[in-house]
Amino acid sequence: MKIDKAKLTIQILAVIGFVLTIKLAMIYYVANFQKYALPSFCNINEFVDCDGAARTTSSQFWGIPLAYWGMFFYLTVFFLTIVDKLKNIKFLGFLEVFKNPKSYIAVLGCLAFIISMILAGISVFRINKLCILCVITYFVDLAIALVASENIISDIKTTFVDFVAGAKKYTKTFITLLILTCTFLIYTGTMYPFTPQIKRIKEMQKYQRMKINPYRVKGNLLGNEKADVVIELYSDYVCPLCYVHNIMLHKAVHEYSNIKIIHHNYPFDKECNPYISVNMHPNACFMAKGAIAARKQGNYWEMSSLLYENQPAKIEDMVKLAKKLNFDEKKFMQDFESENTFKELENELKQGDSLEINATPTMIINGHKHVGVMQYHQLQELLEKYGAKKRQ
């Protein structure tokens, strides 16, 4: 029996691609859902990092991980290599619409390679992460296209003609499959059943894109003075997640009538914080002193929002913010440099250390600690669990 070398080569390539995408799916799962998992073997450095690439929003399309799309592609290619044999099975007679499977493989291979090049561009120029296994699949896609195709233009024409003919012959089946596919993609692209972390990332990005806090308040009080739900917040003005959390808490104060936020500075900056081992956020102590000085002029919370938004690095920048809030500039500078301000900051740091604060933002709600930022609906659920009531 004569062996079709081209078909056998395509089958081998499809199997290799399928195995690679299974491994990529495993890396995706571990990187996104196993918090304390060890790095994968292809996490080599800051740039060559499969794990890092897997954690980005670019690692999925329509709510489906790219690894899953890859598995589907390679299974389809393998299916097309054996479809001629499957046609002979009685109840699979409808497969006779696949008249030129080699042409279809060539077109799919070319399309997959084009998509691969787009993904490579996104990896290198947008997310600055390169996945070695992904790059190997790009070459597998190209090899499939080259082996299957003798004339790609002819293959495209043949594929189009056969597709139209098959759709006409099995119109009802085609429409049904099209509706089911669209419904499935709408579901995965909006509900994210396979990529729940993407939903969280997108919600965070919504707040991160806000240039100003639209819910900002003036004064030293955020919330109801006689609140039943008291949130002791420990945060750092350089911390990007604290910026997001700050907006969410301000939004919550607008929605709930019986909550109060009390802010405590806990900068991860060794300039003033002796309780940390790593200097993660230089300049955070500088901004914390600005917030405390603003409190002495009765506008702590608006200054806090401005600090998050402007990230002042020099005393001149801090003075500009003070002027923007119509502070007494001389008093502000005296308070900023005063021993009392440093002592207040020192007391906040001691209090944070006694509570074992080791990350920001950290909330202590009615005596219970909660570390990190969460989706806004999760924050709502948490506040309501402690008795927060929506405004009427």
C-alpha positions in Angstrom: 0.0 0.0 0.0 1.4 3.4 -1.1 1.9 5.8 1.8 0.8 9.4 1.2 3.9 11.1 2.6 2.4 14.6 2.6 -0.7 13.4 4.6 1.5 11.5 7.1 3.7 14.6 7.6 0.6 16.7 8.2 -0.7 14.2 10.7 2.6 14.2 12.6 2.7 18.0 12.6 -0.9 18.1 13.9 -0.1 15.7 16.7 3.0 17.7 17.6 0.9 20.9 17.6 -1.8 19.3 19.7 0.6 18.1 22.3 2.2 21.6 22.5 -1.2 23.2 23.0 -2.1 20.8 25.7 1.1 21.8 27.5 0.2 25.5 26.9 -3.2 24.9 28.3 -1.7 23.4 31.5 0.7 26.4 31.8 -2.3 28.7 31.4 -4.2 27.0 34.1 -1.3 26.9 36.6 -0.3 30.5 35.9 -3.8 31.8 36.4 -5.4 29.5 39.0 -2.7 28.1 41.2 -1.4 31.0 43.2 1.6 29.3 44.8 2.7 27.1 41.9 6.3 27.1 40.8 7.3 28.8 37.5 7.1 26.6 34.4 10.2 25.4 32.6 9.8 28.1 29.9 9.8 31.0 32.5 13.4 31.9 31.7 13.7 35.6 32.2 11.7 38.9 32.2 11.1 38.7 28.4 11.1 34.9 27.7 8.2 34.1 30.1 5.4 31.7 29.2 3.8 32.2 32.6 3.7 36.0 32.2 2.3 35.8 28.7 -0.4 33.4 30.0 -1.5 35.9 32.6 -2.2 38.7 30.1 -5.6 39.4 28.5 -3.9 38.7 25.1 -3.7 35.0 26.1 -7.4 34.5 25.1 -9.8 35.4 22.4 -13.6 35.7 22.9 -13.1 34.4 26.5 -11.4 31.2 25.3 -7.7 30.6 26.0 -5.6 30.6 22.8 -4.3 27.1 23.8 -7.9 25.8 23.4 -8.2 27.4 20.0 -4.9 25.8 19.1 -6.1 22.3 20.2 -9.3 22.8 18.1 -7.2 23.8 15.1 -4.9 20.8 15.2 -7.8 18.4 15.8 -9.5 19.9 12.8 -6.4 19.4 10.6 -6.0 15.8 11.8 -9.7 15.2 11.1 -9.3 16.5 7.5 -6.5 14.1 6.9 -8.8 11.1 7.6 -12.1 12.5 6.4 -11.8 10.5 3.1 -11.9 7.3 5.2 -14.7 8.5 7.4 -16.9 9.1 4.4 -17.1 5.4 3.8 -18.9 4.9 7.2 -22.6 4.7 6.5 -23.9 7.2 9.0 -21.2 9.7 8.2 -22.2 10.1 4.5 -22.8 13.8 5.0 -19.0 14.2 5.1 -19.0 13.9 1.4 -19.1 17.7 1.3 -15.4 17.7 2.2 -14.3 17.1 -1.4 -10.8 18.6 -1.3 -9.5 18.3 2.3 -5.9 19.0 1.4 -6.9 22.4 0.1 -8.8 23.2 3.3 -5.7 22.2 5.4 -3.6 24.5 3.3 -6.0 27.5 3.8 -6.4 26.8 7.5 -2.6 26.5 7.9 -2.0 29.8 6.1 -4.7 31.5 8.2 -3.2 30.0 11.4 0.2 31.3 10.5 -1.0 34.8 9.8 -2.8 34.8 13.1 0.4 33.5 14.7 2.4 36.4 13.3 -0.2 38.9 14.7 0.1 37.2 18.1 3.9 37.3 17.8 3.7 41.1 17.2 1.5 41.5 20.2 3.8 39.4 22.4 7.0 41.4 21.4 5.7 44.9 21.0 2.6 45.1 23.3 3.0 42.8 26.3 6.8 42.4 26.1 6.6 38.7 26.8 7.7 35.8 24.6 6.3 32.3 24.9 8.8 29.7 23.5 6.1 27.0 23.1 3.9 29.4 21.2 6.7 30.3 18.8 7.2 26.6 18.1 3.5 26.3 17.2 3.9 29.2 14.8 6.5 27.1 12.8 4.2 24.1 13.0 1.4 26.1 11.5 3.7 27.3 8.7 4.9 23.8 8.0 1.4 22.5 7.8 0.5 25.2 5.2 3.7 24.5 3.2 3.2 20.7 3.1 -0.5 20.9 2.2 -0.4 23.6 -0.4 0.9 23.5 -4.0 -1.0 26.6 -5.1 -2.5 28.7 -2.3 -4.6 30.8 -4.6 -6.1 27.7 -6.1 -6.6 26.3 -2.6 -8.5 29.4 -1.4 -10.8 29.3 -4.5 -11.4 25.6 -4.1 -12.2 26.0 -0.4 -14.6 28.8 -1.0 -16.5 27.0 -3.7 -16.8 23.8 -1.7 -17.9 25.8 1.4 -20.7 27.5 -0.5 -21.8 24.3 -2.1 -21.8 22.5 1.2 -23.7 25.3 2.9 -26.4 25.3 0.1 -26.8 21.5 0.3 -27.1 21.4 4.1 -28.6 24.9 4.7 -30.6 24.0 7.8 -27.6 22.2 9.4 -25.3 25.1 8.5 -27.6 27.7 9.9 -28.1 25.7 13.1 -24.3 25.3 13.5 -23.8 28.9 12.9 -26.3 30.0 15.5 -24.9 27.5 18.0 -21.3 28.8 17.4 -22.3 32.4 17.7 -24.3 31.8 20.8 -21.4 29.9 22.3 -18.9 32.7 21.5 -21.2 35.4 22.8 -21.5 33.4 26.1 -17.7 32.8 26.4 -16.9 36.4 25.4 -19.3 38.0 28.0 -19.4 35.5 30.9 -15.8 34.2 30.7 -16.4 30.7 31.9 -13.0 29.5 30.8 -11.1 32.7 31.7 -12.7 34.2 34.9 -9.5 36.0 35.7 -9.9 38.1 32.5 -13.2 39.4 33.9 -11.3 40.6 37.0 -8.5 42.1 34.9 -10.9 44.0 32.7 -12.8 45.4 35.7 -9.5 46.5 37.2 -8.5 48.1 33.9 -11.7 50.1 33.9 -10.7 51.8 37.1 -7.0 52.1 36.2 -8.0 54.0 33.1 -9.7 56.7 35.2 -7.4 59.7 35.2 -9.3 61.2 38.1 -11.4 59.8 40.9 -15.0 60.7 39.8 -16.3 60.0 43.3 -13.8 62.1 45.2 -14.9 64.0 48.3 -13.6 67.0 50.2 -12.8 67.0 53.9 -11.4 64.7 56.5 -14.4 62.4 56.7 -15.2 59.7 54.1 -18.6 58.2 54.8 -21.0 58.4 57.8 -19.5 59.6 61.1 -21.9 57.2 62.9 -21.5 54.3 60.6 -22.1 50.7 61.5 -19.5 49.4 59.1 -16.1 50.9 59.7 -13.3 50.2 57.3 -9.7 50.8 58.6 -7.7 51.1 55.4 -4.0 50.7 55.1 -2.6 51.8 51.8 0.3 53.3 49.9 0.1 56.2 47.4 2.6 54.7 45.0 0.7 51.3 45.0 -1.2 51.0 41.7 -3.8 48.7 43.1 -4.4 51.1 46.0 -5.3 53.7 43.4 -8.0 51.4 42.0 -9.1 50.5 45.6 -9.4 54.1 46.5 -11.8 54.8 43.7 -13.9 51.7 44.6 -14.2 52.8 48.2 -15.2 56.3 47.3 -17.8 54.8 45.0 -19.0 52.5 47.8 -19.5 55.6 50.1 -21.8 57.1 47.4 -23.8 53.9 47.3 -24.0 52.9 51.0 -25.3 55.0 53.8 -23.8 53.4 56.8 -20.1 52.9 56.1 -17.0 55.0 57.0 -13.5 54.8 55.7 -10.6 55.6 58.1 -7.3 55.8 56.2 -3.9 54.8 57.6 -0.7 55.4 55.8 1.5 52.4 55.3 4.1 53.3 52.7 6.3 50.5 51.4 9.2 52.9 51.4 12.3 52.3 53.6 12.8 56.1 54.0 10.2 56.1 56.8 9.1 52.5 57.2 11.6 50.4 59.2 9.2 47.3 59.2 9.7 46.3 55.6 12.6 44.4 54.1 12.2 45.6 50.4 12.0 49.2 49.3 9.1 48.6 46.9 7.6 52.1 46.6 10.2 54.9 46.8 8.6 58.4 47.3 5.6 56.9 49.2 6.7 58.4 52.5 7.0 61.8 50.8 3.4 61.6 49.7 2.2 60.2 53.1 3.5 63.4 54.8 1.6 65.5 52.2 -1.6 63.7 53.1 -1.1 64.2 56.8 -0.3 67.9 56.3 -3.5 68.2 54.2 -5.5 66.7 57.1 -4.4 69.5 59.3 -6.1 71.9 56.9 -9.3 69.8 56.8 -9.1 68.2 53.3 -7.4 64.9 53.7 -9.4 62.9 51.2 -9.3 65.2 48.3 -5.5 65.5 48.7 -5.4 61.7 48.8 -7.1 61.4 45.5 -4.7 64.1 44.0 -1.7 62.2 45.3 -2.8 59.0 43.6 -3.5 60.8 40.4 -0.5 63.1 40.2 2.3 61.1 41.9 4.3 64.2 43.0 8.0 63.5 43.3 9.4 66.9 44.3 8.4 69.5 46.9 7.4 71.9 44.1 4.9 69.3 42.8 3.5 68.9 46.3 3.1 72.7 46.7 1.2 72.8 43.4 -1.4 70.4 44.8 -1.6 72.4 48.0 -2.3 75.5 45.9 -4.9 73.6 43.9 -6.8 72.9 47.1 -6.4 76.5 48.3 -4.4 75.6 51.3 -2.5 78.1 53.4 0.8 77.4 51.6 3.1 78.5 54.5 1.2 76.4 57.1 1.1 73.4 54.7 4.9 73.5 54.3 5.4 73.9 58.1 3.1 70.9 58.7 4.8 68.9 56.0 8.2 69.3 57.5 7.1 69.2 61.2 8.1 66.7 63.8 4.5 66.1 64.6 3.7 65.0 61.1 6.6 62.5 61.2 5.4 61.2 64.6 1.8 60.7 63.2 3.3 58.8 60.3 5.5 56.8 62.7 2.5 55.9 64.9 0.5 54.7 61.8 3.4 52.5 60.8 3.7 51.1 64.3 0.0 50.3 64.3 0.2 48.7 60.9 3.2 46.5 62.0 1.3 45.5 65.1 -1.5 44.3 62.9 1.0 42.4 60.7 0.2 44.5 57.6 2.4 43.1 54.9 0.6 44.2 51.7 -1.5 47.1 50.5 -4.3 47.7 50.2 -5.4 46.0 53.4 -8.9 46.6 55.0 -9.9 45.8 58.5 -13.7 45.8 58.4 -15.2 45.8 61.9 -12.1 44.1 63.2 -11.7 41.5 60.3 -8.7 41.8 58.0 -9.0 41.6 54.2 -5.9 41.9 52.1 -5.8 43.0 48.4 -8.1 44.6 45.9 -11.1 42.7 44.6 -13.8 43.2 41.9 -16.3 45.9 42.8 -19.2 43.5 43.0 -17.1 41.4 45.4 -16.4 44.5 47.5 -20.2 45.2 47.6 -20.9 41.6 48.7 -18.3 41.9 51.4 -19.6 45.2 52.7 -23.2 43.9 52.7 -22.0 40.9 54.6 -21.0 43.3 57.4 -24.3 45.1 57.3 -23.7 47.9 54.7 -27.1 49.3 53.5 -27.7 50.8 50.1 -28.9 54.4 50.0 -32.5 54.9 49.2 
